[in-house]
Structure formats: structure tokens, C-alpha cells
């Protein structure tokens, strides 16, 4: 087994002149934004950092610029393959040696990427948390020093976050195996609770948290109440006719995305489709069509969008509500990244709440499922996750959460081939009960978040005020003046003034 490389010694932060020259020659920028400056300076000084910055604030530059200036390569962990492709394409255009390593690559692409990892020519390596958990891949990364480990979409680390991914729980262990390089975690959404959890999971000190705020005045929020799916489709078509530029229509399920896509094709809309069940080449073609402007509208599940940089996206429409306000802010925030006005509309149908309730029911394992998993590994060690899915009557998502938790607690271990074995031959029922009760608390947390999403849709208050109250723990000092409720109130007040003047 390859030995872990030591963390490269900081050679001292680069000069302001070198930083400025690299920023200009590679990225074509004259200056950094306010939030970027502080984060980049801290990373270059070798200090672990969590940056909470709104969508469109330039989070990617916070690791791309340091990656060219520090000793050692940079490894970027991302939850979505679409993000890696987008980032790699842009970096290649800028002359930066970047590769992606994930399950969507074909044989030739995978061999070329792994060769660049092995020989050290890849300056930036993008990968998924699942890939990073693979011992064989980590051994390849260990062949050359790593100066920076980036955890993008870091809210996925938190089990209290809106988009928790079980594989993210293993990043802390991977960081140790890679020599504990400087760590930069990035997210656009993190409540105080989620921020604390991220810092605890990744051992980031409280002083390393930078939160630049989430308010974006160019985003104009609207909710339309609809009575049924037929009414909803009529409104969607009408909205698309009235909206200029390109945009995204988000659906909560693959079935809904396919149905909406077909309906818009019949309406002669310029539209593409993206969801996780499509083949890799189909997803790539859809993404390219949208990014290059050949498709005006992208109909997608939340598999599309994290980190996708299409600054001129003028609208984001939600066909179904997401699981909570964190997710809604994240997804709607993909509009208007160029700073120009953009529209964010939720088509609210009360019964759509049941879709998210269905997802919640299959998210966390209970006591019986944890017990069944432990008993199966005790009976037949060496099984992979796929084999366990076949042998146990437990949904894959629940099994993945349970396995990740038991690995993190050193109850279960795995080899390079993903074969799982118990590290503890006995496990008392009290420990299992404690684990199950923790997940019960998370179920209750998810239910509360869904109710907040419904309250937002039905609220008569400023949309931004409601969002900021949730995301930052305090309401904005004033109403935004641009959301539907603010415009409605302004119109009502204007009518009262006219009536008063007429009287």
C-alpha cells in the first residue's frame, strides 16, 4: 500500500504581484470580489476554511486561483458529475491541467484521467466522494503531494443539511489518508446548525468560517397557486412564452421531468431533459445543448445544476416544491449569476407535498434495518453494497446511509473492492437504539423543513424576508420590493392613494 504523502510545506503566501498577474493572465479578471479576497488569502496561508457564499459569488475561483499558486496538487470533491465536466471544460480553455475521475467516464477517458493523476501532470483533480472513498484511487492520489482538498457543496456533509450525501461522511478520513492538506469547504447555503455540523465533521475551527450573506437583490421571487396539474401546465407554458432568455424548470421526480419535457416539446418549446437515470452521453448532450444556447429551457431534477455556471440564466421555475427552503434557495439561485434581474417562480400545488414526504420515508434507516445489516455482515462478511441491496429488503439509499454511519463509527470497514467487513464482532442493543434515535430526530427535522417550504408558498410576507429569516436567523431590515407579495402590496397602496385622492 502506498504511504500517505506529507502535507507540502507552505512556501509562504505568493506576492500580491504574482497573485494579480495570475488572476489576470489565467482568468481574465482585474480584481477579486470582496468575499473572495479573504477566503483566498486564508487558503494561501494554509488555514482550513468554510466559505458560505451566495450562488454567483465566484466560489470556484476561491480554489482555482490558489491551486495555481500553492505547492502540490488540488483535489476537488463534488457531488455531481455535471459540475466536474463544466469546471474541467472551462479550466482547459484557460490552459489549466484539470481532470475528472468519476463513474461516467468511458474506458479511454478513465485511463487518460488516471494516467494524469498517476504521473502528476493533473494540477486539479475533480472527483466524487464515492470515488475518494475507494482505497485504490486514494493510493494513486498519494503518489504526489496534495496541497489543497476542496469540499464543494459542503452542506452535503451535514446530516442536518438539505442535500445530505452519505459518502460525504468519509471525507474526513480521506483527508487524513492524503496527508491532511489544507481544507476548503464551500457552500451557498448553510444555516447556523448546518455550519456547526460541517465544522465538526471536517475539523474546521470557528474562526475559519466566512459567511458573506445570501441576499441577492437581482432575484425576483414569485409563487403561483395552481389547482391541479392541468392548470399548472397551462401556467408553465404561459410563463415560458412571457419570459425572455434561457432558464431551468425543476421537477422533483424523474417521471414528472419526463412528462413536462414531453409537454413542452409538443408546445414547440426549445427544451432539453436532464436527470440521473439518463445515460452519461445523454446527460452530456443535454448539458451542452443548454450551456451553448441550443436549448432555451432545461427540464431537470436536482441532479442538474450544482455549480453549473451559465451566468445568463434568466429564470428558474419549480414545477414541484423542493424539500425545504435551503434546497429552494440553492436551486433558484442558479438564475441571474451575471447580476442582472432574474425571475424565480414556484408553481405551488398543495398535494405536491406528498412527493417530498415519500422521499423522506425512504431516507433514514430504523432500528430493524440497522440490526438486519449488522446481522447480515456477521453472517456473511465480504459483501459489497450492491450485494447487500439484493439480499436485504432495504432500499439502497437507506442501506448506503447505514453503511456509511457504521464505517464512520469504525464498526464496519471496507477494502479497495468495496467489500464490507465487521470491525466489531459484538454490538450491544443500546448502541443500535442510540443510532436509530438519532435518525428519528433527523426525520423530524426534515418534516419541519418541509412545513417551512409550505409556509413560504402560502405566506403573505416578503419572499426574501422569509428566506433570510430561515437562512440567516434574522429577517432583512426591509422588504425587497421586487417579489410578488411586495409588488402586490405596493399596488394595493397605490390604489388606496388614488381612491383617497379621488374622494
Buried (B, 14 or more C-beta within 10 A) or exposed (E): EEEBBEBBEBEEBBEEEEBBEBBEEBBEBEEBBEBBEBBBBBBBEBBBBBBBBBBBBBBBBBBBBBBBBBEBBBBBBBBBBBBBBBBBBBBEEEEBBBBBBBEBBEEEBBEEBBEBBEEEEBBBBBBBBBBBBBBEBBBBBBEBBBBBBBBBBBBBBBBBBBBBBBBBBBBBBBBEBBBBBBBBBBBBBBBEEBBBBBBEBBEBEEEBBBBBEBBBEBBBBBBBBBEEBEBBBEBBBEBBEEBEBBBBBBBBBBEBBBBBBEBBEEEEBBBBBBBBEBEBEBBBBBBBBBBEEEBBBBBBBBBBBBBBBBEBBBBBBBBBBBBBBBBBBBBBBBBBBBEEEBBBBBBBBEEBBEBBEEBBEEBBBBBEBBBBBBEBBBEEEEBBBEBBBEEBEBBEBBBBBBBBBBBBBEBBEBEEEBBBEBEBEEBEEEBBEEBBEEBEEBBEBBBEBBEBBBEBBEBEBBBBBBBBBBBBEEBBEEBBEBBBBBBEBEEEEEEEEEEEEEE
